């Protein structure tokens, strides 16, 4: 399993926050325009759920990470009939500080304005060779 995300395409629903996330304080898209995950091994957890270990690259730093993948099913690939598609849902939680995303600002009452961990679980699909 591999995934590459163009950071400039991420949208949080707040244009000002999105501009800040693209800046050198966070993702630094001028120097590191993508986030990438390259799976290196797959371990069944149970049923249709798998743990995919691999390397996650953010801001040019590559560190080990794990993604939990749930297989949703298989179907035909309408663009390439000789191949099928697997529909998956992938979930990962990371500590952004491990990749150099350390910016933070205290807010009233002693809280932080930016969480240290991040989770994502976008539905996705991948090709399956016959």
MOKA-V35957 format. One line per field, one symbol per residue. ss: DSSP state (H for helix, E for strand, L for the rest). phi: phi as a letter, one per 20 degrees, with the letter a starting at -180 (. if undefined). burial: + if it has 9 or more other ideal C-beta (glycine too) atoms within 8 Angstrom, else -. Layout:
BEGIN
ss = ???
phi = ???
burial = ???
END
This chain:
BEGIN
ss = LEEEEEHHHLLLLLHHHHHHHHLLLLLLLLLLLEEEEEEEEEEEEELLEEEEEEEEEELLEEEEEEEEEEEEEEEELLLLLLLEEEEEEEEEEEEHHHHLLLLLLELHHHLELLLLEEEELLEEEEEELL
phi = .cbcdeffefcencgffffffffffcelffdbfcdcccfdbccfdqlddcddeadddclnedcfbcceddfeqcbfefecgfcdcdeccdcbccegffdnedgabfcgmmeeecfedccbbffbbbfcff
burial = +---+-+----------+-++++--++++--+-++++-+--+------+++++++++++-----++++++++----+-----++++++++++-+-+--+-+----------+-----------+--++--
END
